[in-house]
Amino acid sequence: MPSPKTTADVLIIGGGYAGLAAASTLYRATHSTIVFDSGLFRDDKAPHVRLLPAWDGTESSKYRQKARAELENTGLCSFIDAQVTTIERQEGQDYEWRVTANDGQEYHGRKVVLATGTDEIYPDIPGYQDCWVTGIFPCMFQFGYEERGCASAGILVVDKLASVLPQVVKLAGDTRKFARQVVLYTNGDEKVTAQLQELTNGVDYLAIEARSIQRLRKGQERAEVTVELEGGDERKEGFLVHQPWTRLRGNLPAQLGVETTPMGDIRVEHPFPATSVPGVYAAGDCASPFKNASMAIAAGVCAGNGVARELPAGI
């Protein structure tokens, strides 16, 4: 029997919004958890909490610190500041799952919640990464409000957004709430340009810029970005909008063999986000197209509910 210090009812891999919410739900059901916190968070470049009443504008690190302290005080949740490198099922064991951290220590649990998050895949445009979330925003409900009233904003219709043009039109409507004009940048893609011209015909606040983008340059004022275009022309935008492709962080989903969606997220059932692997749940950015704090917290609560109902009484 493994040492009690390395066992728990549930192993939660990820110490962000979803993992913390899952742990909070599980202790309320009297179940013990170990939360593995790698210290890697997708919102590190945009550190302020949004869409979370009473926490709006607070540093996300302060939210995590408070939640962690509350959980540690329950006596049912412990934290391991390490990255999980391997995960495997132990057939016929009370503690069915075994994970190994990057320090070589093994931990055992009856169920698993993956809250491992995702990473962005930035498009091949010089300067893009320097502007990400300081001048390029993925979501108008999380960003944009502080820039309201600007003369013009742009949408980069490349990579992922080039494959979902009706969504681009909706995103343009969202962007219009904060800018008087919206420019759609197609980066020289003639097919995308032609399709957008048909979709946006007659929309007076929209313009299409079909030339190739040479570089993006972050401005000094607020979220301003200068778009350097083929031929030497430049356009200054109050901010840009783009939703890049994402990939699952780490190799644990691949080790487990969980099913994924066409967008690359872990496929889960709803409302309680069980994966295709029995005994494994997933919550947060890794299992949702809606990658923000409030949605991750809601998913973590649902995962905790689902897991708790598969476990016997904890006391």
N, C-alpha and C positions, 0 to 999 in steps of 0.2 A: 504494500500500500504506500503510495507516494506520501511525502511529508505534508502535513496539513498546511504549511506555509506556501506550498506550491500547488494547491488544489482549490477549486471553487466549483460551485454549480455551473457557472457560466464564465467563459473566457471571452472578453470583449477586446477586439483588436482595433484600437484607434481611440485616442483620447480627446477628440473634438466634440462638436455639438451632438452628433448622433450617438457616439459612444457614451458620453456623459448622461444623456437622456435615457438610454437603455439601462445603464447602471442604476439611475434614480428610480426607474420603474421597477426594476427587479428587487431592490432592497425593500420597497414597499410591499412586495410579495414574499418577503422573508428569505430571499435567495442571495447567496454569496456570489460575488463577482471579483475577477481580477481584470483590471483595465491596463492594457499595454499602450503606453504613450511614447511614440517615436520622436515627438517634438517637431514633426513636420506638419504644417497646416497650410491648406490652400489659400487661406485669407491673409497670409503673412504680409503680402504686398498691399492689401487693403484692410488694415487692422481694426477698423471700427465696425461694430455690430450694427446691422441694419435690419429692418422688418421684424424687430423683436421689441414689443412694447416694454417700456421702463428701462430698456438697455440701449436704446437708439443713440448712436454716437460714442458709446463706451468702447474702450479698447477691448478687443476680443480676448486678449491674454488675461485681463482682469475677470472677465466672465468665467473663463476656464478655471482660474485660481479659486474663485469663490465656490464654484460647483464642486471642484475637487475636494476642498476643505469640508464641505457639507457631507460629501459621500464618505470621506475617511472617518468622520465623526460617527457614522452609523455603526461601525464595527463589522459591517458586512461587505465592505468594498475596499480593496487594496489596489495600489498603483505600482506598476513596474515601468520605470523609465528606460525602455529598451525597444528595439525593433524585433518583431517576430520574423524569423527567417524560414522556418518550416512548420508545417501542420500535417498531422496524419491521424487517421482513425485507428483506435485500438479495439479490435473486435472482441466482444465478450467481456469487456471490462466495465466496472461501475463508472469509472471516469473514462468515457469513450474517446475523448479527444486529447491529443498530446501536441503541444507546441513547443518549439525551441526558440529562445531569444538569441540575439546576436552575441551575447556573452557566454553562450553554451548551456545556460540553465534551462531545464525542462519544466513545463507546467502542465497540469492536467485538469480537464473539466468535462462536464456532462454535455454541455451545449456550447455553441460558438456564435458570436455576433461579429460579423465583419463590418467595420466602420472605417475602412482604410483610405477612403477618399480617392481623388483623381488628380492628375496633372494635366495642364493645358499643353497642347501641341501648337506652337506658334507658327503662323504662316511665314513663308520665306519672303518677307518684306523688310529691308534694312530699317532699323530703328523701331520696329514694332515692339520688341520686348522692352525697350526703354520706356515706352509709352503705356504699357499694359497697366490698367486700373488707375494710372495717374492722368491719362488722357484718352485711353481706349476703355470703354465700359461694356461689359457683357449683358447688362440687364438694366433697363430704365427704372424698374421698381426699386432697385438697390442703389443705383447711381443716377445722376442727372438732376435731381432736385436742386442741389447747390449751384448748378449751372443754368438754372431756368432764366429765360429772357435773352439768351445769346442770339446773335444774328443768324448764325448758321451752324449746323452740325452735320457730320458725315457718317455714312454707314459703309463699311468695307464689305462688299459683296464678293467675298473670296472664300475658297475652301468650303467649310461646312455651310455657310450661308448661301453660297452659289448653288447648292443642291436643294435648297428649300425656299425658292423664290416667293411663293405666297406668304411664307413666314416673314420674309424681308419687308413686304408691304405692310404687314401688321406691326413690325418693329419700327417702320418709318412713322406709323401713326403714333406709336408710343413716344418716339423721339420728338415729334412735332409739338408735344406738350411743353418742351423746354427750349425749342429753337424756332425761329420764324421760317427758316428754310432748311430743308434736308437734302443733302447731296448723296447720291448712290454712286460709289466708286467701284467700277467693275474690273479695274486693273488690266485693261486690254482684252478682255474676253468678249469677243464679238457675239457669240451665241447668247451669253448671259445678258449682254446689253440689249439685243433684239427682243428677248423675252421680257425683260423689264420694261422696255418701251411700250409693249402691248399691255402689260399689267398696270402700268401707271399712267396711261394715256388720260389726260384731262385733270390730273391731280396737280393743282397749281403750285403747291408748296414744294414739290419734288423736282429735282434736277438730276440728270445722269451724267457722270464724268467717265468717259470710256477710255481715256488714255492710261497707259501703264504708270504705276506708281514707282518712282525711283527711290524714295526714302521718306520716312516719317520723322519729324523733328519736334520734340517736346518744347512747347513755349514756356516762357517765364511766368505768365499770368494764368493762375487757376489751372483749368484742364486743357488749355489751348494746345492744339497740334497743327503744325504746318505740314501740308502734303506737297512734296516735291514731285512734279509730273514730268512725263516724257516731253522733251522739247524745251525744258527749262522753266516752264511756268510753275507758280506756287499758289496754293489756296490755303488760307488760314481758317481753321474750324474751331468753334468753341469747345468741342470734344468730338471724338469718334466713337462709333458703336461697332462691336464685332463679337461674335460667339465662336471661338476656335473649337476645333475638335479636342476631345479629351481622351485620356487613356487611364486605365485603372492603375493605381499606384501599387508597386510591389508585385510579387509573383504568387501570392497566396491564392487568389482566385484561380489561377492556372493550375496550381498544385492540386486544388480541390476538384477542378474540372466543372465548376459551376457554369450554367448556361448564361449567355450574355445577349443583350439586345443588339439590333443593327447599329445603334449608336455607340456600342461598346461598353455600356453599363451592365452591371449584374442584373439578370432577369429575376424578379421576385414576384410572389403572389401578393394580392392585396385583399384586405387591409393590413394583414400581419405578414411582414415581408420575408417569408421563407424562401430560400433559394431552391434550386433543383436538387441539392444534396441534403438528404434528411439530417436534421439536427443542426443545420447551419442557416442562420439568418443574415441579412445584409441591410444596412440602413445608411442614409446620408448620401453624399455626393457619388459614392461608388454604385449606388443602386437607384438613381433618380435623375431625370433630365432637369429637375428644378434644383439647382445647386446654390442654396442659400441657407442661412442659419435656421430660420423658422421652420423650413421644410425638413431640414435634417433633424431638428429636435422632435418634430412630429413623427418622423419615421423611426427615430430611436425609441420613442414611447411605444409605438406599435410593435416594434421588434421585441421590446421587453415584455409586452403583453403576450405575444405569441409564444415566446420561449417559456415564460412562467407557466403557461397552461400545459406545457409538455413535461413539466417537472413535478415530482411529488412535493408534499409540504416540506418547507425548509426548516421548520422547528418542531 
